[in-house]
């Protein structure tokens, strides 16, 4: 069975205009990222900026996706390497001191 879709739009017209404006600015080379001020070249980034501004203005936009807790809980490979190096270095020094 097919599910019924509601008649309302997911994004409001104000949000669409914001995204449209940001896409145009990106294509003209005028769109820059927040603090760094680097030029935006990725269309997905331009859309994200437009939606973010629309949210701030109170336009009808679904909430931004949350990062999953599973990714935060798992330690990174870099963190594992740094702790391993610290422990192995310490054991090598103690081994030399015993000799």
N, C-alpha and C positions, 0 to 999 in steps of 0.2 A: 504494500500500500504506500502511496505517496503521502508525504507529510505536508500539511498546509503551512504556507508561509504567511506571516503577518503582513498586513498592508503597509506598515510603517517602514520608513527607510532606516538603515543602520547608521548612516552618517547624514547629518543635516546639510542643507545647502550652504550654510556659512562655512562649514568645515571644507566642503568641496571647493569653495572659492579661495580659501586659504591655501589649500594644496595646489590649486591651479596657479596662484600667484607665486608660490615658492618654486614650482617647476619652471615657470617662465624666467624667474630670476636666475635659476641654475643654468638654464640654456644660454642665457645672456652672459653668464660668468660673474654675476653680481652676488650670488649667494655664498655666504661664509658661515663656518661653524662657530659655535659659542665663544669660549675664551681664547682658543687658539687662533681663530680668525682665518683658518685654512679654507680654501675654496672647496665647495661641495661639487663633486663630479658624479656621484652615484645617485640615480633617480630615487632609489629606495630611501636614501638619507634625506633627500628633499621632501619626500612625502612625510617622513617621520617629523621633520621640522614643522611642516604645515599643520599636521595633526596636533603636535604639541602646542603650537600657538593657538589653535582653535580650542583646545582644552582649557588653556589659560583664560581665553575670552568667554568661556562658558557655552560654547557651541555644542550641539548634540554629536558627541563622539564616544564610542565605546571606550572603556578604561584600557589603559596600556597593559600589555601582557606582563604578568609577573614572572620573575625568574624562579625556577624550581628550587626547592629546598635540597633536593638530592645533589645538585651540582655544588651547592655551597658546602655541604657536609663532607664531600669527598676531598681529600687533600690533593694538591697538584703534584705533578712529577718533580717540578723544580724544588718544591718544599721538601719532598722526600730526599732528593739528592743532597740538598744543603745540610740536612740533619745527619745523613749518612756520612758525609765528608767530615763533619765536625766530630762525630764519634770515632771514626777510624783514625783521624789525625791524633786524637787524644790517646788512643790505645797504642799507637806507634811510639809516641813520646814516652809513655810509661814503659814500654818494652825496652827502649834504648836505655832508660834510666836504670832498669834492673840489671842490665849487662854491666 
